[in-house]
Every structure is written in structure tokens, then in C-alpha cells.
Amino acid sequence: MNNSVKYKIRKARVLKNGKTAGYLLANRRKFVFLYDRDYIANGGASIAIGLPKARKVFSSRHLFPFFCGLLPEGESKANICKKLRLDSKNKFAMLQELAQNETIGDITVRGDE
């Protein structure tokens, strides 16, 4: 009997000024961010102080604070989630839906096709 548990991996492309900077991955156990090789090779800047540009895998049991900062809070969050029928506890889904176009700054997040 195989005791391994398979988790669906969710993927998102993280763009800085419209260029792919890296990828955000998530399953039920952790979040992972890694920079795109071409982005690093072409001199792209770090997307956040907590995610310095490096050829390494950043891993966390929770969504990285930088990405949480792209999400609405409080009453605004409740209204948007209700209107778009989003689970307010699913930060990854919220990020993919809400950070595609209307973010403050130069970072957008898109579902990876």
C-alpha cells in the first residue's frame, strides 16, 4: 500500500512590470516561490526585501507576507469575496483573482496557464 499523499499543486506566475519574475506554487502543506532563470540572467530586480533575487527556492508554511500585502483587508475584503464568490480563507485563490491587474506597485499575479 502506498502511504504517500498527493496534493494538488496550484501555480501562479508573478510579474514585475509585465515581465515574468518568478512563480508561486502552493499545495495544502506549503507555499514556494522561485525566480525565473531568464529574469535573473537579464538583471531583473528583487520583487521584495523578504524575497531577495537568488537562484533558490523560498518555502513557507504560510503565504509570504509580501503577497498577503497585495490582498484587501477588512470590510473591503469581505465585500469583494462576497461579490466574486471567493473563499476569504483561500489566500492563494484570492491572490490569483485579485492581483491580476489592480495592484499598487509593479507586481501582478496571474494563474499559470
C-alpha positions as CSV (number, residue, x, y, z in Angstrom):
1,M,0.0,0.0,0.0
2,N,1.3,3.4,-0.9
3,N,1.1,5.8,2.1
4,S,2.1,8.9,0.1
5,V,-0.5,11.6,0.0
6,K,-0.9,13.6,-3.2
7,Y,-1.7,17.2,-3.0
8,K,-2.9,19.3,-5.9
9,I,-0.3,21.9,-6.7
10,R,-1.6,25.4,-7.6
11,K,0.6,27.6,-9.7
12,A,0.8,31.3,-10.4
13,R,3.1,33.5,-12.4
14,V,4.5,36.6,-10.7
15,L,5.2,39.5,-13.0
16,K,7.2,42.7,-12.3
17,N,6.4,45.5,-14.8
18,G,4.7,42.9,-17.0
19,K,7.7,40.6,-17.2
20,T,7.7,37.1,-15.6
21,A,9.8,37.5,-12.4
22,G,9.0,34.1,-10.9
23,Y,6.5,31.5,-9.8
24,L,4.4,31.0,-6.8
25,L,3.4,27.4,-6.0
26,A,1.1,26.1,-3.3
27,N,-0.3,22.9,-2.0
28,R,-2.1,22.0,1.2
29,R,1.2,22.0,3.2
30,K,3.3,24.9,1.9
31,F,4.0,27.8,-0.4
32,V,7.0,28.1,-2.6
33,F,8.4,31.0,-4.6
34,L,11.2,30.8,-7.1
35,Y,12.6,33.3,-9.5
36,D,12.5,32.7,-13.3
37,R,16.0,31.9,-14.6
38,D,15.7,34.3,-17.5
39,Y,14.6,37.1,-15.2
40,I,17.7,36.6,-13.0
41,A,20.0,36.3,-16.1
42,N,18.6,39.5,-17.5
43,G,19.3,41.5,-14.4
44,G,15.7,41.8,-13.0
45,A,15.3,43.3,-9.6
46,S,14.1,41.5,-6.5
47,I,10.3,41.7,-6.0
48,A,10.5,42.1,-2.3
49,I,13.1,42.5,0.5
50,G,11.9,39.3,2.0
51,L,12.3,37.5,-1.3
52,P,15.8,38.6,-2.5
53,K,16.7,37.8,-6.0
54,A,18.5,34.4,-5.9
55,R,18.7,31.1,-7.5
56,K,17.0,29.3,-4.6
57,V,13.6,28.1,-3.6
58,F,11.8,30.1,-0.9
59,S,9.5,28.0,1.1
60,S,6.9,28.8,3.8
61,R,4.0,27.1,5.6
62,H,2.1,30.3,5.1
63,L,1.6,32.7,2.2
64,F,4.6,35.0,2.1
65,P,3.9,38.4,3.8
66,F,4.7,40.3,0.6
67,F,1.9,38.5,-1.3
68,C,-0.5,38.9,1.7
69,G,0.2,42.7,1.3
70,L,-1.3,42.6,-2.2
71,L,-4.7,41.4,-0.8
72,P,-7.5,43.6,0.5
73,E,-8.4,43.6,4.2
74,G,-11.4,44.1,6.5
75,E,-14.7,45.2,5.1
76,S,-13.2,45.6,1.6
77,K,-12.0,42.0,1.6
78,A,-15.4,40.8,2.8
79,N,-17.3,42.8,0.1
80,I,-15.0,41.7,-2.7
81,C,-15.1,38.0,-1.7
82,K,-18.9,38.1,-1.5
83,K,-19.2,39.8,-4.9
84,L,-16.8,37.4,-6.6
85,R,-17.8,34.3,-4.6
86,L,-14.3,33.8,-3.3
87,D,-13.4,31.9,-0.1
88,S,-11.9,34.6,2.1
89,K,-9.7,31.9,3.8
90,N,-8.1,30.8,0.5
91,K,-5.5,33.5,0.1
92,F,-3.9,31.8,-3.0
93,A,-7.2,31.9,-4.9
94,M,-7.8,35.5,-3.8
95,L,-4.3,36.4,-4.9
96,Q,-4.8,34.9,-8.4
97,E,-8.2,36.6,-8.8
98,L,-7.5,40.0,-7.3
99,A,-3.8,40.7,-8.1
100,Q,-4.1,40.2,-11.9
101,N,-4.5,43.9,-12.7
102,E,-5.3,46.2,-9.9
103,T,-2.3,46.1,-7.6
104,I,-0.5,49.0,-6.0
105,G,3.0,48.9,-7.4
106,D,4.6,46.9,-10.2
107,I,3.7,43.3,-9.2
108,T,0.9,41.3,-10.6
109,V,0.0,37.7,-10.1
110,R,-1.6,35.5,-12.8
111,G,-2.8,31.9,-12.8
112,D,-0.2,29.9,-14.6
113,E,-1.6,28.6,-17.9
